[in-house]
Amino acid sequence: MNLFRRGAVADRPLSCHQVGKILQSFLDAELDEITTDKVAEHLEDCRRCGMAADVYLEIKASLGRDAPAVPEESLPRLEEFARRLTAGEEGET
């Protein structure tokens, strides 16, 4: 995925909203080199987005460990939480 269509745009820093939309793809190493560098740069400078990335990584790591299955009734709540993180929304669900 290339977020930048024109050269001049590549010089601008990413907003939190832009990063939120592609954070999961960044963590899954699905972005092109330029976009990956821009997201990494943003995460170094933005505490909020860095914390969101840490949460995603922890969720991903916990899913990879031998852990009990997530109760079926918890899945909609977890999916909503992930959606809100991606959208950059604040507040509790």
DRENKE-749730 format. One record per residue: x, y, z of N, C-alpha, C in turn; residue in three letters. Coordinates in steps of 0.001 Angstrom, whole numbers, padded with zeros to 6 digits, always signed. Example, Ala and Ser with C-alpha at 12.3 -4.5 7.8 and 13.67 -1.06 7.14 Angstrom:
BEGIN
+013190-005690+007800+012300-004500+007800+013200-003300+007800ALA +012850-002250+007080+013670-001060+007140+012900+000030+007870SER 
This chain:
BEGIN
+000852-001177+000000+000000+000000+000000+000892+001232+000000MET +000686+002113-000937+001441+003354-001010+000494+004501-000698ASN +000740+005158+000423-000104+006256+000862+000175+007519+000055LEU +001332+007577-000581+001767+008789-001257+001697+008626-002762PHE +000894+009439-003396+000730+009368-004847+001638+010374-005558ARG +001933+011477-004892+002765+012527-005490+003983+012763-004608ARG +005095+013098-005209+006343+013289-004480+006274+014307-003357GLY +005596+015431-003568+005554+016485-002555+004852+016019-001290ALA +003863+015158-001424+003125+014664-000259+004033+013822+000622VAL +004983+013127+000022+005884+012260+000781+006739+013044+001764ALA +006896+014353+001551+007697+015176+002453+006940+015611+003695ASP +005617+015495+003682+004805+015925+004815+004731+014825+005870ARG +004713+015212+007157+004537+014189+008195+003108+013651+008172PRO +002933+012432+008637+001603+011828+008699+000846+012351+009918LEU -000457+012441+009783-001306+012807+010916-001651+011542+011699SER -002148+011719+012903-002592+010578+013711-003701+009819+012981CYS -004581+010543+012326-005676+009901+011601-005132+009012+010483HIS -004159+009513+009729-003568+008724+008650-002887+007473+009205GLN -002144+007648+010285-001450+006513+010888-002457+005491+011400VAL -003525+005957+012037-004542+005046+012552-005150+004176+011478GLY -005309+004733+010290-005918+003992+009186-005008+002883+008650LYS -003693+003038+008816-002765+002059+008243-001880+001373+009282ILE -002149+001603+010558-001290+001063+011608-001208-000460+011552LEU -002325-001120+011398-002309-002585+011350-001485-003092+010173GLN -001614-002439+009028-000809-002827+007864+000673-002597+008127SER +001002-001528+008829+002393-001253+009206+002925-002375+010089PHE +002154-002744+011115+002600-003778+012044+002688-005151+011384LEU +001922-005355+010331+001970-006615+009586+002967-006562+008433ASP +003748-005484+008352+004781-005299+007313+004193-005406+005905ALA +003059-004760+005696+002381-004800+004401+002503-003492+003618GLU +003263-002529+004125+003372-001221+003482+004659-001114+002677LEU +004653-000200+001710+005866+000064+000943+006891+000758+001841ASP +008110+000847+001381+009216+001374+002189+009003+002831+002614GLU +008541+003670+001706+008341+005085+002023+007281+005243+003115ILE +006161+004563+002949+005082+004671+003937+005522+004083+005271THR +006234+002969+005235+006748+002352+006462+007636+003336+007216THR +008517+004007+006503+009411+004983+007138+008622+006135+007754ASP +007591+006613+007045+006791+007736+007555+006008+007335+008808LYS +005454+006125+008807+004720+005661+009988+005681+005498+011162VAL +006833+004887+010923+007823+004702+011983+008253+006048+012563ALA +008445+007029+011710+008816+008375+012151+007715+008969+013031GLU +006472+008801+012621+005351+009319+013398+005272+008620+014760HIS +005444+007300+014774+005346+006554+016022+006439+006943+017012LEU +007598+007342+016507+008677+007794+017381+008324+009103+018081GLU +007554+009953+017406+007244+011284+017924+005895+011392+018629ASP +004984+010459+018383+003620+010581+018891+003343+009513+019949CYS +003210+009953+021169+002982+009032+022286+001676+008258+022101ARG +000630+008950+021706-000685+008315+021561-000656+007194+020523ARG -000115+007470+019360-000048+006453+018314+000926+005338+018698CYS +002005+005704+019375+002955+004698+019842+002306+003744+020821GLY +001463+004285+021697+000751+003445+022655-000246+002532+021936MET -000915+003037+020917-001844+002210+020140-001091+001069+019470ALA +000088+001366+018933+000898+000325+018302+001312-000720+019331ALA +001684-000275+020523+002056-001210+021588+000890-002126+021960ASP -000314-001560+022012-001501-002364+022329-001725-003413+021245VAL -001650-003001+019985-001805-003950+018878-000771-005074+018987TYR +000482-004703+019250+001537-005705+019335+001295-006662+020494LEU +000831-006148+021610+000543-007005+022764-000621-007944+022466GLU -001649-007429+021821-002782-008287+021441-002295-009381+020493ILE -001495-008997+019514-000976-009962+018546-000118-011021+019240LYS +000732-010587+020166+001586-011518+020900+000758-012460+021769ALA -000260-011904+022423-001077-012749+023295-001874-013767+022489SER -002270-013398+021289-002990-014349+020436-002074-015474+019972LEU -000792-015199+019897+000174-016198+019467+000602-017143+020578GLY +000359-016786+021826+000723-017634+022950-000351-018691+023181ARG +000055-019741+023862-000915-020755+024274-001766-020173+025389ASP -002896-019684+025015-003805-019074+025982-005182-019693+025789ALA -005978-019628+026818-007333-020149+026648-008068-019380+025550PRO -008995-020031+024931-009778-019398+023864-010549-018202+024416ALA -010679-017181+023588-011454-015999+023966-012930-016387+023951VAL -013638-016061+025023-015072-016383+025034-015790-015718+023862PRO -016681-016452+023251-017411-015974+022071-018091-014633+022330GLU -018626-014437+023528-019338-013186+023824-018395-011988+023932GLU -017083-012222+024042-016100-011128+024126-015670-010620+022763SER -015844-011410+021727-015351-011036+020396-015927-009724+019871LEU -017239-009481+019954-017741-008190+019451-017128-006989+020184PRO -016926-007107+021475-016334-006014+022254-014882-005781+021833ARG -014125-006865+021628-012737-006729+021184-012645-006155+019769LEU -013551-006590+018897-013568-006046+017537-013898-004557+017547GLU -014813-004139+018395-015161-002717+018505-013971-001918+019040GLU -013267-002481+020027-012080-001828+020573-011035-001627+019475PHE -010780-002666+018687-009813-002565+017591-010266-001544+016554ALA -011566-001515+016244-012088-000548+015282-011875+000872+015786ARG -012147+001102+017069-011978+002440+017649-010512+002858+017654ARG -009607+001915+017945-008174+002223+017899-007760+002631+016494LEU -008220+001868+015529-007885+002146+014136-008421+003498+013695THR -009617+003831+014154-010248+005098+013769-009694+006273+014562ALA -008888+005990+015579-008337+007065+016389-009343+007673+017342GLY -010373+006919+017672-011397+007408+018594-010932+007212+020022GLU -011338+008126+020878-010967+008036+022287-012181+007645+023101GLU -011950+007305+024332-013038+006954+025232-013203+005459+025327GLY -013945+005069+026327-014171+003651+026567-015400+003187+025832GLU -015424+001897+025559-016578+001319+024881-017584+000814+025863THR 
